[in-house]
Amino acid sequence: MSSFKWVALMGAVVSMSCLHARETKETEEAKAEAKTPAEKEKAEEKAKPPQRAETLTTSKTTKQMFKPEGLKRLQVALSVKATDVEETGRLDDATQESLRKYQKDQGLPATGLPDYETLRRLGLKPEEVFHRDTPAERVGVQ
């Protein structure tokens, strides 16, 4: 993957983390400022994460970003630090749900996708999980 794409990807991850931190701070401030029970209830309701109507789907291209052996390493790390996950080498629903739970427990945006901070906290390096080149740049990947 070109260095520009890596920088863009990292920028997106950092941006999401900053947004999450700002929203959390604003919610905590609103709770602290609430004086009446109705204001407190409103602040607590706002603090609740939105409920997912359905499992997020992951595109074929996104799934091709990951090395199968890297996803197995991720699944082993999740089994140790979060919930038991079968080592399939695929970014399946069970893996994404385990990632969401781990990310939520760690105070990270619960995307269900392995971002750099999640990998770091699991003791993994990005190059162990992600292919260096995009699927379009790799030979034999369609």
C-alpha positions in Angstrom: 0.0 0.0 0.0 1.4 3.4 -0.9 2.5 5.6 2.0 -0.3 8.1 1.1 -2.9 5.4 1.6 -1.4 4.4 4.9 -1.4 8.1 6.0 -5.0 8.5 4.9 -6.0 5.3 6.8 -4.2 6.4 9.9 -5.8 9.9 9.6 -9.3 8.3 9.5 -8.6 6.2 12.5 -7.2 9.1 14.5 -10.1 11.3 13.5 -12.6 8.6 14.7 -10.8 8.4 18.0 -10.8 12.1 18.5 -14.5 12.3 17.7 -15.3 9.6 20.2 -13.3 11.3 22.9 -15.0 14.7 22.3 -18.4 13.1 22.3 -17.6 11.3 25.6 -16.3 14.5 27.2 -19.4 16.5 26.1 -21.7 13.8 27.5 -19.9 13.7 30.9 -20.1 17.5 31.1 -23.8 17.4 30.4 -24.3 14.8 33.1 -22.4 16.9 35.6 -24.3 20.1 34.8 -27.7 18.4 35.0 -29.6 19.6 38.1 -33.1 18.2 37.8 -33.9 14.5 37.4 -35.3 15.2 33.9 -32.1 16.8 32.8 -30.0 13.9 34.2 -32.3 11.4 32.5 -31.9 13.3 29.2 -28.1 13.4 29.6 -28.0 9.7 30.3 -30.2 8.9 27.4 -27.9 10.9 25.1 -24.9 8.9 26.5 -26.3 5.6 25.5 -24.7 4.2 22.3 -27.2 3.7 19.4 -28.5 0.2 19.1 -27.5 -1.6 15.9 -30.5 -2.7 13.9 -28.4 -5.3 12.1 -24.9 -6.6 11.9 -22.7 -4.4 9.7 -21.6 -6.0 6.5 -18.0 -5.9 5.4 -17.2 -5.6 1.7 -15.2 -8.2 -0.2 -12.5 -5.6 -0.7 -12.2 -4.8 3.0 -12.0 -8.5 3.8 -9.2 -8.8 1.2 -7.1 -6.3 3.2 -6.4 -8.9 5.8 -3.9 -11.8 5.8 -5.7 -15.1 6.7 -2.8 -15.9 9.0 -3.1 -12.4 10.5 -6.8 -12.8 11.2 -6.0 -16.1 12.9 -3.5 -14.3 15.1 -6.2 -11.7 15.8 -8.7 -14.4 16.7 -6.2 -16.0 19.1 -5.5 -12.7 20.8 -9.3 -12.0 21.1 -9.8 -15.5 22.6 -7.2 -14.7 25.2 -8.2 -11.1 26.0 -11.9 -10.9 25.1 -14.2 -13.7 24.2 -13.5 -17.1 22.7 -13.4 -17.0 18.9 -12.9 -19.8 16.5 -9.7 -19.5 14.4 -11.2 -19.4 10.9 -8.8 -16.9 9.3 -11.8 -14.9 8.1 -13.4 -11.7 9.4 -16.7 -13.4 10.1 -19.6 -12.2 12.3 -18.3 -13.9 15.5 -14.9 -12.2 15.1 -16.4 -8.8 14.4 -18.7 -9.2 17.4 -15.8 -10.1 19.6 -13.9 -7.1 18.3 -16.8 -4.8 19.1 -17.0 -6.1 22.7 -13.2 -5.8 23.2 -13.2 -2.3 21.6 -16.1 -1.2 23.8 -14.4 -2.6 27.0 -11.3 -0.7 26.0 -13.1 2.6 25.5 -12.4 2.5 21.7 -14.9 3.1 18.9 -16.7 -0.2 18.7 -16.5 -0.7 14.9 -15.9 -4.4 14.8 -12.9 -3.8 12.5 -9.3 -4.2 13.6 -7.9 -0.7 13.6 -4.3 0.1 14.7 -5.1 1.0 18.3 -7.1 -2.2 18.8 -4.3 -4.3 17.3 -1.7 -2.6 19.5 -3.8 -3.3 22.6 -4.1 -6.9 21.6 -0.3 -7.1 21.2 -0.3 -7.3 17.4 1.5 -5.3 14.8 -0.4 -4.0 11.7 1.9 -5.7 9.3 1.0 -9.1 10.9 -2.7 -8.6 10.1 -2.9 -6.3 7.0 -1.5 -6.9 3.5 1.0 -4.2 2.6 -0.6 -3.7 -0.8 -4.2 -3.1 -1.6 -6.2 -6.0 -3.2 -6.0 -4.2 -6.6 -2.2 -4.0 -6.3 -1.6 -7.6 -5.4 -1.1 -10.2 -8.1 -3.9 -12.8 -8.3 -6.5 -11.0 -6.2 -9.7 -10.0 -8.0 
